[in-house]
Amino acid sequence: MLNTMPMNICFSVDNNYVKYLLITAHSILQEGAKNPDHPVYNFFVIADGLSDQNQKLLKNFELQENKICKCKFTYIQASEDLFKRGKTYGENLNYATYLRLLIPDLLPNLKGNVLYLDVDLICQDDLAELINMDLGDNILAASPDPGVAVFSKKITFTPRKLNKLPLTLKYKRNEFYINAGVLLINLDNWRKNDVTKKCLHYLQNYKVNLCDQDLLNIVCKGRISFLNPTWNFMTSLTMDKVVRFYEKHKNVDVINPCADFVKIDDFQNIKIIHYATKPKPWNLVACEDGVIITLQDKLVDIWYSVLKTTPLIESQNINPRIWFSEEGKVILRAIDNLGVWTNIRYNKSQRRWKKTKMFFAVLLILNIIALLL
């Protein structure tokens, strides 16, 4: 029988992402309900100013979900101000991503392990095994990030002040840059090592590229337990470049577990699917006949199957946008029939299609040529 101690799970969001949190939480509770002795799921929702409407939505969602699985949602107010000097890329940086660094401070009465999850994922297995993992003296457990772990042996961060030297993060064969979308945190070890304080120090003194993820890789290096990639199967694992790399390096120690899953056909065997690449499932383009063009149709089908059963989600207006012209539909359907994995991003304005249709036409021609060769 599984441990029936409460399961403490954290999310950090803003008001725009609460609806996706519901889908992720529902997938967790669906799996928990399969165990007759399932524990209470304590969900901590960390945000800087959650609207009254969203707070009400969480409470109503809790009432609905308690019919199938014991759960409680607690909103925790946090401030993003500490991290605003760390803006390093793009105009649309969401500072809510940094709030996961405050979890041990925001939950001072909790001890042991807590699980942090992004909201762009689907859980397909009971999380008790993961949450009850013994981390020993390590601060956290996480999976390697395929994109960075595969192609980077070192990462250099530029200092914010002229009198400081660049910071270089180097990796050996058995060390990898981790993804921060699934983090099992040992709260006691985090606090003992002042991880939050150290992360803020590096944020103030260096320009980081991937926000809190860079900071955790710098501060926790050497104190990380690596998770099997089934606990954080990122959609980037299906990208051709990553697949080819893993095929070439099958015998490398830590890479090998990833290699076992990059070509997996049955995605139901994956414990957590992480839609880490773009487009997100909720921003996919579609034709009027319902054909979805995306990186991997099977993965997206799983997300939409959970969406359909999530309580209160019908009012949140989550649907693929349908706006393609007849010409656009012909090109997209042809690409889909060729079985080509394409990273087509959603364009907010239909007028932008005129600027991009030449790109799709060229892409189609190149794929036809490739098939003929």
N, C-alpha and C positions, 0 to 999 in steps of 0.2 A: 504493500500500500504506500502511496506517495505521501510525502510530508504534508501535513495539513496546516502548517503554520501559514499566517497571512502572506500573500504574495505582493510585495511592494514594487510598483512599476511607475516610472516617471515619464512625462512628456513635457517638452517645452514648445510652446506655440504662440502664434498671435491670433487675432480674431478671424483671419481668413482661413486658418488651417484647422479650426475646431471640427468642421464637418468631416475632414479626412481622419482626424483622430477617432471619431465615432466608428469608422469602418475598421481601423486597425484594432481598436478595443473590442469590437464585436467579434472579430476573427479570434482573438485571444479567449473570449468568454465562450465561444462555440466549442473550442477545444477543451476548455476547463470543465464544461458541462458534461463531457463524456465520462468523467471520473465521478462516480457516486459520492466519493468522499472529498470532493474538490474543496480547496481552501477558499478563504475570502480573498478577493482581488482588490487591493487598495491602489487605486489609480490617483496619482498626484499630477495635477495639470498646472504647470508653471507658466505664467504669462505676465507681461507688463500691461495691466489694464484690460482684463477680459470684460466685454460688454455685458450688461444685465441680460440681454437676449441670449447670449451664449452661455452664461451661467445657468439660466433657466433651462436651456437646451440640455446641458449636462445633467441637471437634476432629473428632468423628465426621462432622459436616456437611462439613467441609473434605475429609475422605477421600472422601466420596461425590461431591462436586462436582468434585474433581480428575479424575474419570473423563471429564468433558466439557469442562472448562476449567481452566487452571492458576490456582490461587488459594491464598492463605494468610490465615488469621485470627489476629490477634494481640490478646490481651486486654491493656489498659492500665489499671492501677489509678489512680484519681484521687479526690480528696476534694471533696465538695460543701460543706464547711464555709465556704469563702470566700463563698458565695452565700446562706447561710441568713438573713442579716440583710435580704436583699432580698425576702422574702416579702411580696407586696402584695395578693394576692387568693385567695379560696377556701381551703378546708381541705385540699384534695388536690393542692396544687402539687407537681409532680414536679421536684425540683432537678436531675435528670439533664439537663434541657434546657439548663442553664447550662454544662455541661461542654464544649460545643463551643468556648467562649471560651478554653479551655486548650490547644487542639490544637497551636498553634505551640510552646508550652512543653513539651508532652508528647512531641513528635516533634522534638527539637532537631537531629537529624542530617539531617532532610529539608529540601530546598530546592525552590524553584519552586512549582508548584501542587499543592494537595490538594483533593479534593472532599468536602464534608460533605453527608450525606443524612439526612433523617428516615427512620423505618422505616414510615411510613404511606404508602408510595408504590410504584409499579410502573414499572420501566424497560422501554421498548419500542424502544430503539435503542442502538447502540454508543456508549459514553461517551467514546471517544477524542477525538472532535471537541471535546467540551466541556472535558475535562481539559487538553487541549493548547492551549486558547485563550490568546492573548497579552493580558494585562491591562495592559501598559504600566506606568504609575506607580500604577494603581489598586490598592486593597487587596483587593477582592473583586468578584465578579460574582453577580448575583441578579436574580430577576424581581420586578416590582411585586406587592404583595399586593392583590388586587382589592377586598376589603372596605374596607381602609383607604385605598388609593390613590384609589378612586372617590369616597368620601364625606368625606374629610378633607383640607383645605388646610393645616391646622396641628394640631399635637398639643402639649398643655401638660402638663408633669410637675410635680407638687407637691413642694416641697422637704421634706426630713425635719427640717430645723432651722429655727426661726423667723426666724433672722437672714439666711436666704438667700431670694433671689427665685425665683419659678417659672421653669422652663426651657421655652421654647416652640420647637418644631421646625416651621418653616414650609416649604411646598413651592411652587415655581413650576410653570408648565405643563410644563416638560420634566424635572421631578424627581418622584420618587415614593418612597413608603414601600415598602421591600422586604420580601419574605417570607424567613424564614431557614431554610426547610425544604430548600432546595437552594442551597448556597453553594460557589462556586468561590473558594478562598482562595489568594492569593499570599503564601506564608509569609514571604518576604524583606521585602515591603512592610509586612506586618502587624507584624513584629518592629521594623522601622525606625520605625514610627509608634506603638509602645507601645500597641497597641489593647487588649490584655488589661488593662493597668494603667488605661487611661482608662475602660474599661467598668466596672471595679471602683469607680473614683472616682464615677461617676454613680450606680451602684447603691447606694453608701453614702450618697449625699447627696440622692437623689431617689427618689420612689415611681414605679416604672415599672409599666405595665399588662400588657405582653406580654413580660415577662422579657428574655432575651438579645436577642430581636428588636428591642425598643425600644432597647436599648443599642447594638446595631450600627448602627441607623439614625442615632442621635445622633453616634456617634464617626466613622463612615465616610462621612457625608454629603459629597458632592462628590468622593469617591474610589471610586465604585461604577460598574462597567460593567453595563449593564442587559441581561439575557438575554431572548431571545425567549420568550414564554410557553409555547411547546411544550416547553421544558426544565423547566417547573414549572407544568403545567396543573392549577391548583387546582380542586377541585370547586365552590368558590364562584363560579367563572366561569360556571356553569350556572344560578345563582340569578337569578330574574326581575328583581330590582332592578338587578343588575349588568348584565344583558343590555340592559335599557332604557337605562341610562346610556351604555353604549358605542354603542348605536344613535344616541343623541342627539348624541354627541361624536365622530363618525366621523373628522372632519378634524383633531383635535388630535394633535400630532406623536407623542408616545410612546404615547398610548393606542391609536392605530390598530393596532399589531401585535396587541394583545389583541382588538380588535374583529373581527379576521379569524378568531378561533377560538371565540368564545363560542357560536356556533350550529353548530359543526362536527358533521357527522353520523357521520363515520368516525373514531372515537376511536383507531383503530390508527395514524393519522398523527401522533399526539402522542408525543413522545419520553419524557416522564416524566409519569405521572399521579400527582397528589398529593391524597390523600383527607384534605384539611385540615379539612373541616367535620365536624360530627357529624350522625348517628351514623357511627362508623367501620365499615368493611365487616365486621369481626369482631364487632360489637355490634348487628347488625341484628335487627329483629323479623321473624318469619316465621309463616305459617300452615302447617297440617299438609300442605297440598298443595304446599308448596315455594315458594309465591308470596312473593317478597321485596319488602317495601315500603321504598323508599329514595328518596334524592334523584334518582338517575339509574341505572336498571337496567343500562344498557350498561356504564357504568364499573365497577359492582360485579361484573358477569359477568367482566370482564377480570381483576379481582383474584382471583376464585375459580378461574379457569382456571389461574392461576399456582400458587395454593394446592394444587391437585390434583396438580401435578407436582413439588412441593418435597420433597426427601428428608427423612426423619425427622419430617415434620410431622404424620403421622397420630397420633402419641403425644401431641401438644400440645393436643388437645381444642379445636380452633377450629371452631365451628359456630354458626349462628344459633340463638338460644334459641327454643323452641317452647312457648308456654304459653297462647295465647289461647283464651278460651271460644268457643263456637259463635257467640254474639252478636258478639263482637269480630271473629271471622273474616269475618262477613257485612259489617260496616262497613268493615274494611280492604280486602276484596276489591272492594267498591263504589268506594272511593276510588281503588284501583289501576286499575280499569276506566275511570274517568273521565280517567285520564292526568294526574292532579294530582301535582305534585312536592311531597312532604310531608317535613318534617324530624321524623320520629317517632323519639324516643329510646327506647332499651331500658330497661325498668323491671325492676329486680332482683327485685322481689316481685310475684307474681301478684295479691296483694291490692290492689296499687296500681291495678290495672285498674279497680276499682270507682270510684275517684276520678277517673279520666280518661275513662271511656266517654262521659260527657256531652259532653266536649270533642270527641271524634271524631264523635259524632252531630250536633252543631252544625256542625262542619266539613263533613260530608257534605251537610247541608241547604243551607248557604251555596253550596257548589259546584254543586249542582243548580239553585239559583236563578240563579247566574251563567251557567250554560249555557242557561237558558231565556230570559234577557234578550237 
